[in-house]
Amino acid sequence: MSSLKSHLTLILALTSILFSIFIFRIFSEILYKYKQTIIDNYSIVIVSTNKLTPPDINNLGELKQININSELKKLKQKYKNIDFSNIKLPYFYKLKLNTLPSPRELNNIKEELLNKPFIKKIMTKSSSQTKIYNLLMLLEIISKIFMFLTTILGFLLIIKQLEVWKLLHNERMYIMELFGAPFWFRGAALFKIAFIDALIALILTSILIIITINSFIFEKIITDLGIDFHIDILKEILLLFVISFLISFISSIIVVIGRK
């Protein structure tokens, strides 16, 4: 009974590690694509008395002039008594940034542009952009901490369970050590246990992955975010396969080498 409990503990610990790594990788990819969506849709409006060229903005992003002819026609129709031909209107530009700026970086960009005498006004979405940026950064930090803690605790639990299995084979390992058997031969039983449990953990993780990515909640989140996101399941499972057996193998080596 205790043997079965040890098996289950090791399998569950390894499954937790693998699934947390998968969740972190998927979240990181979703976060990256969502950031790109924000960057693509986010822009700064610049009002200038002179025509601007890319060197005027120090390669901060893509500069595109805004066509105000349609708005000008509306003004002419609304204010027919005003002669707009005698009014020199400023130039309007849309600046699409190369990266998603932090609130401080956005403020620095705004100050840098306003220092130019021909730029009269800068319009940004600072309030909404700041909230989105802070939320994304918070989620990214939380996901990293979660994966780190789950991996460390799971790894320690795996070593602890292998220590239990080592005690069951301690006498046999001691005799082999006296006869000069190499550590990999002495720990063959532990390596076998770790291999089988790693395989079972990988199968359980694969089932959880398939259930997760096909769930209504996951599909709804992707739809609501408005991003083009596809998961290469085979690639993810192969990666977890390598990680699973590396963790099991390294844990077994630590236990066998550390035998007193």
C-alpha positions as CSV (number, residue, x, y, z in Angstrom):
1,M,0.0,0.0,0.0
2,S,2.8,2.4,0.9
3,S,4.5,1.4,-2.4
4,L,1.5,2.4,-4.4
5,K,1.2,5.7,-2.4
6,S,4.8,6.5,-3.2
7,H,4.2,5.8,-6.9
8,L,1.1,8.0,-6.9
9,T,2.9,10.8,-5.1
10,L,5.8,10.8,-7.5
11,I,3.5,10.7,-10.6
12,L,1.3,13.5,-9.3
13,A,4.4,15.7,-8.4
14,L,5.8,15.1,-11.9
15,T,2.4,15.8,-13.6
16,S,2.1,19.0,-11.7
17,I,5.5,20.2,-12.9
18,L,4.8,19.3,-16.5
19,F,1.4,20.8,-16.6
20,S,2.6,24.0,-14.9
21,I,5.4,24.3,-17.6
22,F,2.8,23.8,-20.3
23,I,0.5,26.5,-18.8
24,F,3.5,28.9,-18.5
25,R,4.5,28.3,-22.1
26,I,1.0,28.7,-23.4
27,F,0.4,31.8,-21.4
28,S,3.7,33.4,-22.5
29,E,2.7,32.8,-26.1
30,I,-0.8,34.2,-25.6
31,L,0.7,37.2,-23.8
32,Y,3.2,37.8,-26.6
33,K,0.5,37.7,-29.3
34,Y,-1.8,39.9,-27.3
35,K,1.0,42.5,-26.8
36,Q,1.6,42.4,-30.6
37,T,-2.1,43.1,-31.1
38,I,-2.0,46.1,-28.7
39,I,1.1,47.4,-30.5
40,D,-0.6,47.0,-33.9
41,N,-3.7,48.9,-32.7
42,Y,-1.9,51.4,-30.4
43,S,-0.7,54.7,-31.8
44,I,0.1,58.3,-30.8
45,V,-1.4,61.2,-32.6
46,I,1.0,64.1,-33.3
47,V,0.0,67.6,-34.3
48,S,2.7,69.5,-36.0
49,T,3.1,72.9,-37.8
50,N,5.7,71.3,-40.1
51,K,5.7,68.2,-42.2
52,L,7.4,65.4,-40.4
53,T,10.0,62.9,-41.7
54,P,11.2,59.7,-39.9
55,P,14.4,61.3,-38.6
56,D,12.2,63.8,-36.8
57,I,10.9,61.1,-34.5
58,N,14.3,59.3,-34.0
59,N,13.0,56.0,-35.3
60,L,10.5,55.6,-32.5
61,G,8.1,53.8,-34.8
62,E,6.2,54.0,-38.1
63,L,5.1,57.5,-39.0
64,K,2.0,57.9,-41.1
65,Q,0.2,61.2,-42.1
66,I,-3.5,61.4,-41.2
67,N,-5.8,62.5,-44.1
68,I,-8.1,65.1,-42.7
69,N,-9.9,66.0,-46.0
70,S,-13.1,64.2,-44.9
71,E,-13.1,66.1,-41.6
72,L,-12.3,69.3,-43.4
73,K,-15.3,68.9,-45.7
74,K,-17.6,68.4,-42.7
75,L,-16.3,71.6,-41.2
76,K,-16.8,73.5,-44.4
77,Q,-20.4,72.3,-44.7
78,K,-21.1,73.2,-41.0
79,Y,-19.4,76.6,-41.1
80,K,-20.1,77.9,-44.6
81,N,-19.4,81.5,-43.5
82,I,-15.8,80.7,-42.8
83,D,-13.1,80.8,-45.5
84,F,-10.9,77.8,-44.7
85,S,-8.6,78.6,-47.6
86,N,-7.1,81.4,-45.4
87,I,-6.6,79.1,-42.5
88,K,-3.4,77.2,-42.2
89,L,-4.2,73.9,-40.6
90,P,-1.5,71.9,-38.8
91,Y,-0.4,68.5,-40.0
92,F,-1.7,65.4,-38.2
93,Y,0.4,62.2,-37.9
94,K,-0.2,58.7,-36.5
95,L,2.9,57.2,-34.8
96,K,2.8,53.4,-34.4
97,L,5.4,52.3,-31.8
98,N,7.7,49.4,-32.4
99,T,7.2,48.1,-28.8
100,L,4.6,48.3,-26.1
101,P,6.0,51.1,-23.8
102,S,5.7,51.2,-20.1
103,P,4.0,54.3,-18.6
104,R,7.4,55.9,-17.9
105,E,8.6,55.2,-21.4
106,L,5.4,56.6,-22.9
107,N,5.9,59.8,-20.8
108,N,9.5,60.1,-22.0
109,I,8.4,59.7,-25.6
110,K,5.8,62.4,-25.2
111,E,8.3,64.8,-23.6
112,E,10.9,64.1,-26.3
113,L,8.4,64.9,-29.0
114,L,7.1,68.0,-27.3
115,N,10.6,69.4,-27.0
116,K,10.6,69.9,-30.8
117,P,9.3,73.4,-31.5
118,F,7.2,72.4,-34.5
119,I,5.3,69.7,-32.6
120,K,2.4,71.4,-30.8
121,K,0.4,68.6,-29.3
122,I,0.6,64.9,-28.5
123,M,-2.5,62.7,-27.9
124,T,-2.0,59.3,-26.3
125,K,-4.2,56.6,-24.7
126,S,-2.1,56.8,-21.6
127,S,-4.9,55.9,-19.1
128,S,-6.2,52.8,-20.9
129,Q,-2.7,51.8,-22.1
130,T,-1.3,52.0,-18.5
131,K,-4.0,49.7,-17.1
132,I,-3.5,47.1,-19.9
133,Y,0.3,47.3,-19.5
134,N,0.2,46.9,-15.7
135,L,-2.3,44.0,-16.0
136,L,-0.1,42.1,-18.5
137,M,3.0,42.6,-16.5
138,L,1.3,41.4,-13.3
139,L,0.0,38.2,-15.0
140,E,3.4,37.5,-16.5
141,I,5.1,37.8,-13.1
142,I,2.4,35.6,-11.4
143,S,2.8,32.9,-14.0
144,K,6.6,32.8,-13.6
145,I,6.4,32.6,-9.8
146,F,3.7,29.8,-10.1
147,M,5.9,27.8,-12.4
148,F,9.0,28.3,-10.4
149,L,7.4,27.3,-7.1
150,T,5.6,24.3,-8.6
151,T,8.8,23.1,-10.2
152,I,10.9,23.5,-7.1
153,L,8.4,21.9,-4.7
154,G,7.6,19.1,-7.2
155,F,11.3,18.4,-7.7
156,L,11.9,18.1,-3.9
157,L,8.9,15.8,-3.5
158,I,10.2,13.6,-6.3
159,I,13.6,13.3,-4.6
160,K,11.9,12.5,-1.3
161,Q,9.8,9.7,-2.8
162,L,12.9,8.3,-4.5
163,E,14.6,8.3,-1.2
164,V,11.8,6.1,0.1
165,W,12.3,3.7,-2.8
166,K,16.1,3.8,-2.2
167,L,15.5,2.5,1.4
168,L,13.7,-0.5,0.0
169,H,16.7,-1.4,-2.1
170,N,19.4,-0.1,0.3
171,E,20.9,-3.5,1.2
172,R,21.2,-4.6,-2.4
173,M,22.8,-1.2,-3.4
174,Y,25.2,-1.5,-0.5
175,I,26.4,-5.0,-1.6
176,M,26.8,-3.8,-5.2
177,E,28.8,-0.8,-3.9
178,L,31.1,-3.1,-2.0
179,F,31.8,-5.1,-5.2
180,G,32.6,-1.8,-7.0
181,A,29.5,-1.7,-9.2
182,P,29.1,1.7,-11.0
183,F,26.4,4.0,-9.6
184,W,24.2,3.6,-12.7
185,F,24.1,-0.2,-12.1
186,R,23.5,0.2,-8.3
187,G,20.6,2.6,-9.0
188,A,19.0,0.5,-11.9
189,A,15.9,-0.2,-9.8
190,L,15.4,3.6,-9.1
191,F,16.0,4.5,-12.7
192,K,13.4,1.9,-13.7
193,I,10.8,3.3,-11.2
194,A,11.5,6.9,-12.3
195,F,11.2,5.9,-16.0
196,I,7.9,4.2,-15.6
197,D,6.4,6.9,-13.4
198,A,7.7,9.6,-15.8
199,L,5.9,7.8,-18.7
200,I,2.6,7.6,-16.7
201,A,3.0,11.3,-15.7
202,L,3.5,12.3,-19.3
203,I,0.4,10.4,-20.4
204,L,-1.7,12.1,-17.7
205,T,-0.3,15.5,-18.6
206,S,-1.1,14.9,-22.3
207,I,-4.7,14.1,-21.3
208,L,-5.0,17.3,-19.3
209,I,-3.5,19.3,-22.1
210,I,-6.1,18.0,-24.6
211,I,-8.9,18.6,-22.2
212,T,-7.7,22.2,-21.5
213,I,-7.2,23.3,-25.1
214,N,-10.5,21.9,-26.2
215,S,-12.4,23.4,-23.3
216,F,-15.1,26.0,-23.8
217,I,-13.4,28.4,-21.4
218,F,-10.0,28.3,-23.2
219,E,-11.6,28.8,-26.6
220,K,-13.7,31.7,-25.3
221,I,-10.6,33.4,-23.8
222,I,-8.8,33.2,-27.2
223,T,-11.9,34.5,-29.0
224,D,-12.3,37.4,-26.6
225,L,-8.7,38.4,-26.9
226,G,-9.0,38.5,-30.6
227,I,-5.7,36.8,-31.4
228,D,-4.7,34.2,-33.9
229,F,-3.5,31.4,-31.6
230,H,-2.8,27.7,-32.5
231,I,-1.1,25.1,-30.4
232,D,1.2,22.4,-31.9
233,I,0.2,19.6,-29.5
234,L,2.8,17.2,-30.8
235,K,5.6,19.7,-30.3
236,E,4.4,20.5,-26.7
237,I,4.1,16.8,-25.8
238,L,7.6,16.0,-27.2
239,L,9.1,18.9,-25.2
240,L,7.4,17.7,-22.0
241,F,8.6,14.2,-22.8
242,V,12.2,15.4,-22.7
243,I,11.6,17.5,-19.6
244,S,9.8,14.6,-17.8
245,F,12.6,12.1,-18.3
246,L,15.3,14.6,-17.6
247,I,13.7,15.5,-14.2
248,S,13.3,11.8,-13.3
249,F,16.8,10.9,-14.4
250,I,18.5,13.8,-12.6
251,S,16.4,13.1,-9.4
252,S,17.5,9.5,-9.5
253,I,21.2,10.4,-9.9
254,I,21.0,12.8,-7.0
255,V,19.5,10.1,-4.8
256,V,21.9,7.3,-5.8
257,I,25.1,9.5,-5.6
258,G,23.9,10.9,-2.3
259,R,23.5,7.4,-0.7
260,K,25.3,7.1,2.6
